[in-house]
């Protein structure tokens, strides 16, 4: 179980205007700005949960992950992971967690991947039998058999990321932190990685905390979402709840035979061409079936599709709503 | 301990990947070693009695120094550590259940040892079969050889413990260039990399003797050549042990302080 209570973390960042004069001035006296990366952040994550941690760039996602991993020390507040304070009890704490920092690499650049895996095995003191079992399982699930003997530098980004994820799971961690694990992956790799994360979560009961900018990741994976912006937790709930709170509108795409359609109350036209019409619908005013019945009475409908708001739009709407 | 051996192993393997770097280093060292010996030969021809070391001792010192260059030089900078700090990939180092100081210590030592092992064998082969005055000779007796081996190991520890302080300083300076250049050069100079310490003015020698730099290559190389022997060698080795303890303590203390307020660069 992870518990964060009133965590604060601020960084000092040196700032200056562009130009030679300002550079000289900054040489003698530097202006510093204090940035509150985390501002009174509190939440609780239970064992076996899968959390999507979202927010715009610079919102404090990585900072909170690093605090939970024991890499950073917060300025104030209490953080406990399985009863341990991560940065105080670092060595004991990190043996139980796995971390993937999507923008960095934990594999040795010049040697085959398997050598890095063996180093990790020894660092975490993973028993020979367990290591073999984990390695076999991960190799099959992530399709690594061809990659293990290749030096890291010769791998493509997607291949490397699959190896990175495997490397973080060799010691069967109880909690897995994934900081942008699908960054830069192609569609096939993304789907493979997502499937795999889901499997680890359901089969091993591993708690997964995932930060991402890819809303499809969130949609495919997580039930619970935490939205952070400007260092504060703004929303914490299920994807459906968030969607509801973001907006309740539905989008209707209609293809029909005829010249034009007459709309009634509760419908707004977004786009209209001859034979095709996109309508935004407010279900509280007019139900979906009512809307279709209204339209079907006017023309022969060839194709009707009803969609809710996409996760992508929802997040954009949320960012806008909270002004972050 | 197994963890550290494993770190040692992977660093060793990774270093073996650079074949041409090794070859290039080897050639450079031969050329450099020859040049140095020729310069000394010219000086000794004028007046051999004016110098504090015998010519054969100088020859052994130089060949040994060239063969062991990567082991003892403080200008050999391990970019892995400073890069980790500068780029922020230190995050990964910190999520390992391993003491960071210990891990880096072994990794740095392994890199130096791997480089030396690749270079010293061909270097010795040639140096032992050169014509007379330029040939490297074995130490005067077996005890001396034994003391030499002990001293090499200790000197490596002093060098690594000292370089750890240089790496840790990057936590504060955020750039490694200055430290590498300035401290590397000064330390190498006082360690006897440019000219052996006995050639320094007497007054200066009396100070340097008690600095950590004198506990580096100076000790094993002079023990090998027989320039330091017997009781003097035992005292020298004791000083080496003392410096290892002191440098380890400072290093452990400073890295703990640095990590408690670490800021990860680059998000």
Interface residues (C-beta under 8 A of the other chain):
Chain A: X11 X62 X66 X69 X70 X71 X72 X73 X90 X91 X92 X94 X95 X97 X99 X101 X103 X104 X105 X106 X108 X109 X110 X111 X115 X116 X118 X119 X122 X123 X124 X125 X151
Chain B: X2 X3 X5 X6 X7 X9 X10 X13 X14 X17 X18 X87 X88 X89 X90 X91 X92 X94 X95 X96 X97 X98 X99 X260 X261 X262 X263 X264 X266 X267
